[in-house]
Structures are given as C-alpha cells and as structure tokens.
Amino acid sequence: MEVTVDPAGEVKTIAEALAKVNAKGTVKVLAGTYAEALEITKPVTIVGPNAGKSGLAEDRAEEAVIDGSIVIKAEDVTIDGVKLEANANVEFQAGKAEIVNVYSLASNCIVTADINRTAVLYATAEVSDIVVKDSYFNIGDGSYLKGVWASAKVVSNITFEGNYFTHNNTDNKSISDCIAMYAVAGELNFNNNHFVWVTDDWDLFIGYNSNDCTKVNIVNNTFDGVGELYTCGNTIRRLKSGAVCNVIGNVFNTLSGTIFSSNSSEAGAVINFEYNAYTNCSYKQGATDATCNYVNNYYALAQTTATSDYGVITSKEALDEAYKASRAKVASIVFAEAGFENAENFTSIAVGDVVVSADQNGGSNPPKYYNSGTNVRIYTNNKVTFKAEAGYAVKSVKITFTSSYEVNEECTLTNCAYEVVDGAYVFTPVDGASEFGFANTKGSGQIRITAIEITYGAA
C-alpha cells in the first residue's frame, strides 16, 4: 500500500499518511515543507523526491523538508531521500532502521539527558541493525557536546557508510565528538565517510562505558581537520580479548593530538592499521594493551610515537597502488551449481561485485541454461557483458567453454581482448573500460559457457 503526501492534495501531512498506511507500506512525500512531529509505530518506508539519490548529489530535486522531531518506535523503518531542516532530529526507540540519501541541516539538536549530549540522531533504547548511508549532515553552529550521533545505552551492529559530516564552527571548542556511542556490541562499520570536523574531542568516540564488539571496521574514510586547530581522530575504547578493530585505507589529514586511542582495551584484542595515509599531521597513538599490527601506512610527517615498526610506505602514490593491489578479489560461478532450471533464460547474475549479463541482441534465440552439458548457451548475435559495481574495476575474466563451443576470431569483442591460458579464455578490459564483453558473431554455431572466474579490485 502506498499513501502520497501532497501539500495541495488529499493527504497533506506525513502524520496523516502514517496513520493511513498499512504495515510494510510506503509513504511517498512530495516536495514541500512539513513542520510536524512524527511518531513511527509500524514498519514503513518513507520516500521523498530524492529517494535513491545521495545526500551529497548536486542535482537533487526539490526537497520534501521535514522540520520536526521523528521518533522511530517500530522495527523495519526506512527514511529515504528527504531533507531534515533545523528543528528535525531522529530518535531511535527501535532498531532495524535505515536513514539513507538524506540531506540534513538539522541543528537544533535534542539533548540525550543520560549523557548530556545533543545530536541529530540519537538512541534512547538498546537498539541494533541501524544503517545511516549516503547522507549529508551539517549541524550548523555548535555548542559543546553537540554532534551527529549520541547514545548511552548499548547499540549494536551499526553501519555508517558514504556520509559527509561537517559543521559551521571555526574554532575547536564549540563542537564535540561527531559520533559518540558510549556502549556498543556486535559489529560496527564506519566505511567511506568524510568527516570535516573541528573539535578538541574526537570524530569517533566509541565504547566509553562498555565495548562488547566482536569487530569494528573503520575503512576508506577521510578525516579532515582545519588549519592549525587542534583536532583529534578516533578513540575505540575497551576492546575485549578476541575483538578485532580494522583501521584500513583511511586518510587522516590536518589532525593534531592523538590520532588513534584504544585505552582500557584488553590484551588479546587486535587492531590492524593498514594502508592509511597520515597527511599534514604527525601520527600519535595512545597507549593500549591491545596487539597493534601496522602494514603499509604512509606518514607525511615525523611520527610522534614511533615506538615500533609502523609499516612505512614512502609516498602517497605508492600507498595508493599498494592498496589497490591488496583489494584484489576473485569471484566465480559454475553454472551447474548455480541453481538454474533446465532451459531457463539467462539474463544476468552477480558474480561477486561484478554483474554478468547476456542479451538476445537481435538474435533468433535468447541465451539459455541447459542441464545437457550444464552450460549457458550463447546463440548467434547474443551478447555477453561484464560490468563491475561502483568503486570496483575488473582486472580479468577467465571463461571455461564447452569444448568445440568456444569464442573465436569471428566473434565481436567490445572494449576487451583475450588470450588462451591452459585451455581457458582470459578476457581483459582495454584502456580501463568499466564495461566490456563479446558477441557471438560466428558464422554459425553456439558458444557454451560452463564456468566464469572474475578477478577485480578497487577502481
């Protein structure tokens, strides 16, 4: 069920739509300003005009603006593609929620009384499985202990991915930690975010009271300070024996003080520092009982606490190349094991982070899978294409063909070349093409594919 909210229509408020919509339904919010407080008490998806479009995108459509508090009291809630204005904030009383593709200027944040912090997003109950993704947050001018996220109760399995965090202050005393989670458990993921955050506290402040996490991933983020102002990095406290913290592929730029701290962590906890760049800042790490592993990090300035082998790479360019090489992945499919029905049309399948698709392309027959020979048959004119997901690039595709049904020189190649290696055909993209493949333009006969192995990595 879908209910549409239109300032000029029958349903004029989001609250009214929430009352009408069925559980697991959708509330579609048209452009306009909605100055209302919302309580979400059933599983529901709220979509604005920019659903599916990153909060960082420059070509967002006219916004559906929410300028009031949002309280999530039910699991399985998604808010996608809206704008949060100054008086908006999101309180989590239940988990399994997603905040995605949001553009937020929320600045009149609410106080979480148990830790005396203010934040745009805050949890007042023990919640888990929350995703905040592809969104922009600017909390405006600040006051001390103000940030984007705050929680005192245990939160677990939380993901922040692809977000941009900033504020308008020009001093480092007015704003506190960007993300403050006092009690944590499960797995935390902070991936591909950009922090432009000036504070004499931390970008990530995790586990101040308790930390029962099995894994914390801090991967491919950029942490920017500003000028000469004192700005710290991350503190992940109280890691227990057996826990793993991965600090991989990040850029720490123009920070001061301690870049990473893990005080009160136990012996037996492991922290992996790999392929990080510390640019325009001197690396300083707080004391910890955790085991720290350093592999291939770049330090532009002298290290303040160079008490062990910090895994030094001598240039940012060398670091980037080494990191790309380290992220190489291999994914494969054997069609006999892929669960296809006999004579089923083959259109596309994900092999790792690469989509393999096949198109009839004007031929008489579409590509099909057959149990006889357990292969996919590519008929005359049919086309096969390989395309990596965003952020990845294909290095090579190894295809095993049924004997006597291989590609040959009559086939049309698009943005690729191939060679035969140990009986298998290895295709490689030309000039870094993001999409490539071949068409069966042999004079007659099929091409039959039994297996595909794809090697790919960071773009």
Protein Blocks (a to p, Z undefined) as FASTA:
>chain_A
ZZdddfklmblbfklmmmmpcghiacdddedddddddddfbdcddddfkgoiafkbckbc
cdddddbddddfbghiacehiacdfkbccddfbghiacehiacfbfbdcddfklopacfb
dcfbdcehiacehiacdebjadehiafbdcfbdcehiadehiacddfbfbfklbccfbdc
fbdghjdddehiacddddfbdfbdghklbccbfbdcdehiacddehjbccdfbdcehiae
hiacddehiacehiahjfbdcehiaehiacddehiacehiacdddddfbdcddehiadfb
acfblcbcehiafbfklmmmmmmmmmpccddddfklnopaehiacfbdcehjaccdddfk
lpabdcdddfehpaadddehiacdddddehiacfbdcddddehiaccfkbccehiacdde
ehiacdddeehiabdcdddfbfbdcdddfbdcdddddZZ
